[in-house]
């Protein structure tokens, strides 16, 4: 398989993830990385239209890896922000969702035990 094959369905994943989350998502320019066995992109979206009241935004890390059977595993880490501050279930940092059988499903809330997302507490 070529590298392109790994990422070939990303448009479908993006569209269906937007519907699943109830928020139009777009790829952050320059965030896509495509390697032989993995690919990723950062997505952004806003719930509703911009207004001076409460603002709800999402930052999503879309991840794809090649499995041993030459299929792909697709999942996303969804970070929620209210008025530019990250919010999540207590002790957690993001909601993990995965692509299974042609649709997105919740995997559950995840913590940031390694501090990988420590710099993503607020949006600038």
N, CA, C and O atoms as a DFTB+ gen file, in Angstrom:
496 C
 N C O
     1  1       0.832      -1.192       0.000
     2  2       0.000       0.000       0.000
     3  2       0.873       1.250       0.000
     4  3       1.944       1.280       0.606
     5  1       0.406       2.250      -0.672
     6  2       1.120       3.520      -0.691
     7  2       0.687       4.374       0.491
     8  3      -0.359       4.132       1.095
     9  1       1.513       5.390       0.821
    10  2       1.198       6.308       1.913
    11  2      -0.169       6.966       1.717
    12  3      -0.914       7.163       2.677
    13  1      -0.492       7.302       0.471
    14  2      -1.732       7.991       0.169
    15  2      -2.936       7.150       0.603
    16  3      -3.934       7.698       1.072
    17  1      -2.852       5.835       0.452
    18  2      -3.960       4.953       0.810
    19  2      -4.355       5.096       2.277
    20  3      -5.537       5.032       2.616
    21  1      -3.377       5.287       3.133
    22  2      -3.622       5.409       4.564
    23  2      -4.536       6.594       4.876
    24  3      -5.360       6.516       5.787
    25  1      -4.401       7.671       4.141
    26  2      -5.099       8.927       4.406
    27  2      -6.220       9.172       3.397
    28  3      -6.876      10.213       3.438
    29  1      -6.439       8.225       2.501
    30  2      -7.349       8.451       1.377
    31  2      -8.792       8.724       1.775
    32  3      -9.515       9.374       1.019
    33  1      -9.231       8.257       2.919
    34  2     -10.622       8.456       3.335
    35  2     -10.800       9.617       4.315
    36  3     -11.867       9.763       4.912
    37  1      -9.762      10.445       4.485
    38  2      -9.845      11.484       5.514
    39  2     -10.990      12.470       5.292
    40  3     -11.529      13.005       6.261
    41  1     -11.368      12.721       4.050
    42  2     -12.472      13.650       3.791
    43  2     -13.779      13.068       4.342
    44  3     -14.565      13.785       4.961
    45  1     -14.010      11.775       4.118
    46  2     -15.205      11.115       4.663
    47  2     -15.184      11.143       6.192
    48  3     -16.198      11.444       6.821
    49  1     -14.030      10.830       6.792
    50  2     -13.925      10.841       8.258
    51  2     -14.228      12.231       8.807
    52  3     -14.940      12.374       9.801
    53  1     -13.685      13.244       8.156
    54  2     -13.887      14.626       8.594
    55  2     -15.363      15.028       8.519
    56  3     -15.901      15.599       9.467
    57  1     -16.011      14.730       7.397
    58  2     -17.430      15.074       7.243
    59  2     -18.288      14.360       8.281
    60  3     -19.140      14.981       8.916
    61  1     -18.067      13.067       8.454
    62  2     -18.900      12.317       9.393
    63  2     -18.589      12.690      10.844
    64  3     -19.481      12.653      11.691
    65  1     -17.341      13.048      11.140
    66  2     -16.995      13.493      12.488
    67  2     -17.664      14.835      12.791
    68  3     -18.106      15.071      13.916
    69  1     -17.736      15.702      11.798
    70  2     -18.440      16.980      11.963
    71  2     -19.904      16.739      12.325
    72  3     -20.440      17.394      13.219
    73  1     -20.545      15.808      11.637
    74  2     -21.942      15.472      11.945
    75  2     -22.062      14.847      13.327
    76  3     -22.975      15.179      14.084
    77  1     -21.152      13.951      13.658
    78  2     -21.171      13.251      14.943
    79  2     -21.052      14.231      16.110
    80  3     -21.722      14.077      17.131
    81  1     -20.191      15.239      15.949
    82  2     -19.954      16.216      17.013
    83  2     -20.904      17.415      16.952
    84  3     -20.937      18.232      17.871
    85  1     -21.675      17.516      15.865
    86  2     -22.613      18.627      15.732
    87  2     -21.941      19.957      15.507
    88  3     -22.424      20.998      15.953
    89  1     -20.814      19.914      14.807
    90  2     -19.995      21.113      14.644
    91  2     -19.180      20.983      13.358
    92  3     -18.464      19.994      13.199
    93  1     -19.261      21.942      12.436
    94  2     -18.429      21.852      11.238
    95  2     -16.948      21.971      11.600
    96  3     -16.537      22.907      12.286
    97  1     -16.166      21.016      11.133
    98  2     -14.727      20.995      11.417
    99  2     -13.945      21.300      10.154
   100  3     -14.382      20.987       9.046
   101  1     -12.790      21.910      10.331
   102  2     -11.886      22.164       9.200
   103  2     -10.474      21.797       9.625
   104  3     -10.126      21.882      10.803
   105  1      -9.670      21.393       8.662
   106  2      -8.278      21.039       8.937
   107  2      -7.466      22.316       9.131
   108  3      -7.558      23.245       8.329
   109  1      -6.680      22.357      10.189
   110  2      -5.781      23.483      10.429
   111  2      -4.666      23.406       9.389
   112  3      -3.995      22.381       9.263
   113  1      -4.476      24.482       8.655
   114  2      -3.480      24.512       7.596
   115  2      -2.100      24.139       8.135
   116  3      -1.649      24.681       9.145
   117  1      -1.436      23.208       7.449
   118  2      -0.089      22.787       7.820
   119  2      -0.032      21.737       8.915
   120  3       1.057      21.355       9.341
   121  1      -1.188      21.260       9.384
   122  2      -1.186      20.300      10.498
   123  2      -1.165      18.837      10.053
   124  3      -0.950      17.949      10.878
   125  1      -1.382      18.577       8.780
   126  2      -1.416      17.193       8.306
   127  2      -0.015      16.588       8.258
   128  3       0.923      17.206       7.754
   129  1       0.111      15.380       8.786
   130  2       1.351      14.616       8.649
   131  2       0.972      13.233       8.142
   132  3       0.067      12.589       8.673
   133  1       1.675      12.787       7.109
   134  2       1.401      11.478       6.522
   135  2       2.713      10.723       6.421
   136  3       3.650      11.159       5.752
   137  1       2.764       9.586       7.093
   138  2       3.940       8.722       7.064
   139  2       3.518       7.364       6.520
   140  3       2.367       7.188       6.121
   141  1       4.431       6.409       6.499
   142  2       4.128       5.092       5.949
   143  2       3.033       4.389       6.748
   144  3       2.108       3.829       6.161
   145  1       3.123       4.411       8.070
   146  2       2.183       3.665       8.903
   147  2       1.296       4.524       9.794
   148  3       0.564       3.989      10.627
   149  1       1.344       5.837       9.637
   150  2       0.527       6.710      10.485
   151  2       0.270       8.041       9.779
   152  3       1.054       8.487       8.941
   153  1      -0.839       8.650      10.143
   154  2      -1.171       9.975       9.621
   155  2      -1.980      10.698      10.689
   156  3      -2.624      10.073      11.532
   157  1      -1.936      12.022      10.639
   158  2      -2.717      12.795      11.604
   159  2      -2.977      14.193      11.061
   160  3      -2.323      14.656      10.127
   161  1      -3.945      14.840      11.671
   162  2      -4.247      16.232      11.351
   163  2      -4.946      16.843      12.554
   164  3      -5.586      16.145      13.341
   165  1      -4.813      18.149      12.683
   166  2      -5.531      18.885      13.713
   167  2      -6.720      19.566      13.051
   168  3      -6.592      20.174      11.988
   169  1      -7.872      19.456      13.694
   170  2      -9.105      20.047      13.189
   171  2      -9.614      21.072      14.196
   172  3      -9.342      20.973      15.393
   173  1     -10.351      22.052      13.696
   174  2     -10.955      23.060      14.567
   175  2     -12.403      23.269      14.170
   176  3     -12.776      23.079      13.012
   177  1     -13.210      23.661      15.136
   178  2     -14.598      23.971      14.840
   179  2     -15.217      24.787      15.951
   180  3     -14.702      24.845      17.067
   181  1     -16.340      25.422      15.624
   182  2     -17.071      26.214      16.606
   183  2     -18.531      25.780      16.573
   184  3     -19.121      25.622      15.504
   185  1     -19.105      25.588      17.757
   186  2     -20.512      25.228      17.856
   187  2     -21.328      26.509      17.730
   188  3     -21.151      27.442      18.513
   189  1     -22.212      26.554      16.755
   190  2     -23.017      27.753      16.531
   191  2     -22.230      28.830      15.803
   192  3     -21.144      28.584      15.278
   193  1     -22.795      30.016      15.784
   194  2     -22.142      31.145      15.123
   195  2     -21.476      32.036      16.163
   196  3     -21.926      32.096      17.307
   197  1     -20.404      32.730      15.774
   198  2     -19.721      33.614      16.724
   199  2     -20.677      34.699      17.242
   200  3     -21.438      35.291      16.477
   201  1     -20.621      34.940      18.533
   202  2     -21.442      35.973      19.159
   203  2     -20.767      36.388      20.463
   204  3     -19.850      35.702      20.914
   205  1     -21.195      37.493      21.085
   206  2     -20.514      37.982      22.285
   207  2     -20.792      37.169      23.549
   208  3     -20.128      37.385      24.563
   209  1     -21.739      36.251      23.522
   210  2     -22.041      35.431      24.702
   211  2     -21.083      34.257      24.819
   212  3     -19.897      34.384      24.513
   213  1     -21.581      33.153      25.246
   214  2     -20.809      31.934      25.443
   215  2     -20.301      31.380      24.111
   216  3     -21.069      31.253      23.157
   217  1     -19.008      31.050      24.046
   218  2     -18.414      30.489      22.843
   219  2     -17.938      29.071      23.133
   220  3     -17.186      28.841      24.080
   221  1     -18.382      28.119      22.310
   222  2     -17.961      26.725      22.459
   223  2     -17.163      26.340      21.221
   224  3     -17.666      26.394      20.099
   225  1     -15.901      25.947      21.446
   226  2     -15.015      25.574      20.351
   227  2     -14.463      24.176      20.581
   228  3     -14.381      23.707      21.716
   229  1     -14.088      23.520      19.496
   230  2     -13.491      22.194      19.567
   231  2     -12.151      22.200      18.849
   232  3     -11.994      22.835      17.806
   233  1     -11.194      21.490      19.417
   234  2      -9.935      21.185      18.747
   235  2      -9.862      19.667      18.740
   236  3     -10.027      19.027      19.778
   237  1      -9.616      19.096      17.572
   238  2      -9.643      17.644      17.413
   239  2      -8.341      17.172      16.789
   240  3      -7.874      17.741      15.803
   241  1      -7.764      16.139      17.363
   242  2      -6.586      15.496      16.778
   243  2      -7.085      14.214      16.117
   244  3      -7.461      13.268      16.809
   245  1      -7.092      14.174      14.797
   246  2      -7.506      13.004      14.026
   247  2      -6.280      12.143      13.769
   248  3      -5.278      12.627      13.242
   249  1      -6.353      10.873      14.137
   250  2      -5.197       9.973      14.059
   251  2      -5.547       8.699      13.296
   252  3      -6.635       8.146      13.454
   253  1      -4.617       8.246      12.473
   254  2      -4.801       7.030      11.685
   255  2      -3.515       6.219      11.758
   256  3      -2.424       6.761      11.577
   257  1      -3.640       4.930      12.020
   258  2      -2.473       4.044      11.992
   259  2      -2.815       2.800      11.190
   260  3      -3.969       2.378      11.130
   261  1      -1.802       2.229      10.584
   262  2      -1.984       0.991       9.829
   263  2      -1.928      -0.181      10.799
   264  3      -1.047      -0.251      11.656
   265  1      -2.876      -1.099      10.655
   266  2      -2.908      -2.290      11.494
   267  2      -2.133      -3.416      10.813
   268  3      -1.814      -3.334       9.627
   269  1      -1.836      -4.460      11.571
   270  2      -1.081      -5.596      11.036
   271  2      -1.771      -6.256       9.851
   272  3      -1.100      -6.797       8.973
   273  1      -3.105      -6.219       9.810
   274  2      -3.847      -6.850       8.710
   275  2      -3.996      -5.920       7.501
   276  3      -4.791      -6.196       6.603
   277  1      -3.236      -4.823       7.473
   278  2      -3.231      -3.810       6.402
   279  2      -4.467      -2.913       6.413
   280  3      -4.607      -2.052       5.545
   281  1      -5.358      -3.099       7.374
   282  2      -6.460      -2.163       7.551
   283  2      -5.945      -0.935       8.280
   284  3      -4.743      -0.807       8.515
   285  1      -6.844      -0.036       8.637
   286  2      -6.436       1.152       9.377
   287  2      -7.276       1.307      10.637
   288  3      -8.456       0.956      10.663
   289  1      -6.653       1.833      11.671
   290  2      -7.350       2.214      12.900
   291  2      -7.478       3.732      12.863
   292  3      -6.493       4.436      12.644
   293  1      -8.682       4.233      13.075
   294  2      -8.943       5.671      13.004
   295  2      -9.614       6.102      14.303
   296  3     -10.606       5.510      14.727
   297  1      -9.069       7.127      14.923
   298  2      -9.679       7.663      16.136
   299  2      -9.371       9.143      16.226
   300  3      -8.541       9.674      15.487
   301  1     -10.056       9.794      17.144
   302  2      -9.858      11.228      17.319
   303  2      -9.930      11.571      18.797
   304  3     -10.694      10.974      19.557
   305  1      -9.128      12.535      19.184
   306  2      -9.163      13.090      20.532
   307  2      -9.834      14.453      20.421
   308  3      -9.357      15.328      19.697
   309  1     -10.932      14.632      21.135
   310  2     -11.733      15.849      21.027
   311  2     -11.562      16.680      22.296
   312  3     -11.871      16.227      23.398
   313  1     -11.066      17.896      22.120
   314  2     -10.864      18.835      23.223
   315  2     -11.947      19.906      23.122
   316  3     -12.123      20.517      22.068
   317  1     -12.668      20.131      24.208
   318  2     -13.756      21.100      24.249
   319  2     -13.301      22.360      24.987
   320  3     -12.623      22.283      26.012
   321  1     -13.683      23.511      24.452
   322  2     -13.319      24.794      25.056
   323  2     -14.563      25.663      25.189
   324  3     -15.330      25.814      24.238
   325  1     -14.757      26.230      26.369
   326  2     -15.812      27.213      26.579
   327  2     -15.126      28.525      26.917
   328  3     -14.350      28.612      27.869
   329  1     -15.425      29.541      26.122
   330  2     -14.782      30.851      26.265
   331  2     -13.262      30.713      26.351
   332  3     -12.614      31.321      27.202
   333  1     -12.712      29.898      25.449
   334  2     -11.264      29.704      25.257
   335  2     -10.582      28.853      26.332
   336  3      -9.367      28.666      26.273
   337  1     -11.331      28.330      27.316
   338  2     -10.739      27.488      28.366
   339  2     -11.186      26.047      28.170
   340  3     -12.367      25.776      27.957
   341  1     -10.226      25.124      28.246
   342  2     -10.543      23.710      28.047
   343  2     -11.413      23.186      29.183
   344  3     -11.170      23.482      30.353
   345  1     -12.421      22.412      28.828
   346  2     -13.307      21.784      29.808
   347  2     -13.405      20.292      29.504
   348  3     -13.370      19.874      28.346
   349  1     -13.528      19.501      30.565
   350  2     -13.655      18.049      30.416
   351  2     -14.170      17.483      31.724
   352  3     -14.257      18.178      32.737
   353  1     -14.507      16.213      31.675
   354  2     -14.891      15.509      32.889
   355  2     -13.743      15.626      33.895
   356  3     -12.580      15.674      33.496
   357  1     -14.053      15.671      35.184
   358  2     -13.023      15.850      36.208
   359  2     -11.930      14.790      36.081
   360  3     -12.213      13.597      35.981
   361  1     -10.664      15.253      36.087
   362  2      -9.514      14.366      35.984
   363  2      -9.205      13.900      34.574
   364  3      -8.277      13.116      34.377
   365  1      -9.956      14.362      33.595
   366  2      -9.768      13.963      32.195
   367  2      -9.430      15.199      31.371
   368  3      -9.573      16.329      31.839
   369  1      -8.977      14.973      30.133
   370  2      -8.646      16.136      29.305
   371  2      -9.355      16.149      27.955
   372  3      -9.534      17.215      27.365
   373  1      -9.765      14.974      27.456
   374  2     -10.387      14.949      26.137
   375  2     -11.300      13.734      26.003
   376  3     -11.213      12.774      26.769
   377  1     -12.162      13.807      25.019
   378  2     -13.052      12.699      24.704
   379  2     -12.463      11.948      23.520
   380  3     -12.173      12.551      22.486
   381  1     -12.285      10.647      23.657
   382  2     -11.779       9.828      22.558
   383  2     -12.963       9.211      21.819
   384  3     -13.887       8.678      22.432
   385  1     -12.917       9.295      20.500
   386  2     -13.925       8.662      19.652
   387  2     -13.190       7.830      18.615
   388  3     -12.043       8.125      18.278
   389  1     -13.846       6.790      18.107
   390  2     -13.188       5.949      17.108
   391  2     -14.133       5.614      15.969
   392  3     -15.354       5.589      16.127
   393  1     -13.526       5.358      14.811
   394  2     -14.244       5.012      13.593
   395  2     -14.356       3.493      13.545
   396  3     -13.354       2.790      13.420
   397  1     -15.591       2.995      13.645
   398  2     -15.830       1.552      13.602
   399  2     -16.996       1.261      12.677
   400  3     -18.062       1.866      12.793
   401  1     -16.789       0.345      11.773
   402  2     -17.849      -0.105      10.869
   403  2     -18.559       1.054      10.178
   404  3     -19.785       1.071      10.068
   405  1     -17.777       2.014       9.716
   406  2     -18.320       3.118       8.937
   407  2     -18.997       4.228       9.711
   408  3     -19.715       5.043       9.132
   409  1     -18.771       4.268      11.036
   410  2     -19.348       5.365      11.812
   411  2     -18.498       5.652      13.045
   412  3     -17.704       4.818      13.481
   413  1     -18.681       6.845      13.593
   414  2     -17.960       7.250      14.793
   415  2     -18.699       6.764      16.032
   416  3     -19.929       6.730      16.059
   417  1     -17.943       6.391      17.053
   418  2     -18.543       6.017      18.335
   419  2     -17.644       6.513      19.462
   420  3     -16.433       6.661      19.298
   421  1     -18.264       6.762      20.604
   422  2     -17.516       7.241      21.773
   423  2     -16.691       6.112      22.353
   424  3     -17.170       4.990      22.512
   425  1     -15.447       6.422      22.668
   426  2     -14.587       5.473      23.370
   427  2     -14.503       5.843      24.845
   428  3     -14.242       4.980      25.683
   429  1     -14.719       7.103      25.169
   430  2     -14.704       7.553      26.557
   431  2     -13.744       8.706      26.787
   432  3     -12.961       9.077      25.912
   433  1     -13.824       9.265      27.991
   434  2     -12.950      10.362      28.384
   435  2     -11.575       9.815      28.735
   436  3     -11.457       8.745      29.333
   437  1     -10.534      10.559      28.358
   438  2      -9.160      10.140      28.634
   439  2      -8.438      11.203      29.450
   440  3      -8.698      12.399      29.317
   441  1      -7.530      10.740      30.291
   442  2      -6.705      11.666      31.069
   443  2      -5.419      11.946      30.303
   444  3      -5.145      11.323      29.277
   445  1      -4.647      12.874      30.805
   446  2      -3.372      13.248      30.186
   447  2      -2.248      12.899      31.152
   448  3      -1.545      13.780      31.646
   449  1      -2.085      11.607      31.416
   450  2      -1.106      11.127      32.396
   451  2       0.321      11.564      32.066
   452  3       1.118      11.797      32.974
   453  1       0.652      11.678      30.780
   454  2       2.011      12.036      30.371
   455  2       2.207      13.538      30.173
   456  3       3.313      13.976      29.858
   457  1       1.157      14.326      30.353
   458  2       1.273      15.774      30.178
   459  2       1.432      16.210      28.738
   460  3       1.880      17.325      28.470
   461  1       1.067      15.338      27.804
   462  2       1.228      15.629      26.377
   463  2       0.412      16.846      25.934
   464  3       0.820      17.572      25.027
   465  1      -0.735      17.069      26.572
   466  2      -1.626      18.151      26.170
   467  2      -1.629      19.312      27.163
   468  3      -2.549      20.129      27.151
   469  1      -0.623      19.394      28.012
   470  2      -0.558      20.442      29.045
   471  2      -0.594      21.852      28.451
   472  3      -1.125      22.765      29.083
   473  1      -0.052      22.044      27.278
   474  2      -0.034      23.361      26.648
   475  2      -1.348      23.741      25.992
   476  3      -1.467      24.819      25.409
   477  1      -2.333      22.862      26.085
   478  2      -3.613      23.107      25.425
   479  2      -4.721      23.372      26.448
   480  3      -5.843      22.890      26.295
   481  1      -4.402      24.129      27.478
   482  2      -5.388      24.468      28.511
   483  2      -6.315      25.591      28.056
   484  3      -7.482      25.644      28.443
   485  1      -5.779      26.483      27.233
   486  2      -6.573      27.604      26.730
   487  2      -6.279      27.805      25.249
   488  3      -5.235      27.383      24.752
   489  1      -7.200      28.446      24.556
   490  2      -6.993      28.820      23.159
   491  2      -6.568      30.276      23.115
   492  3      -7.031      31.091      23.913
   493  1      -5.709      30.590      22.208
   494  2      -5.255      31.983      22.081
   495  2      -6.167      32.761      21.176
   496  3      -5.944      33.950      20.950
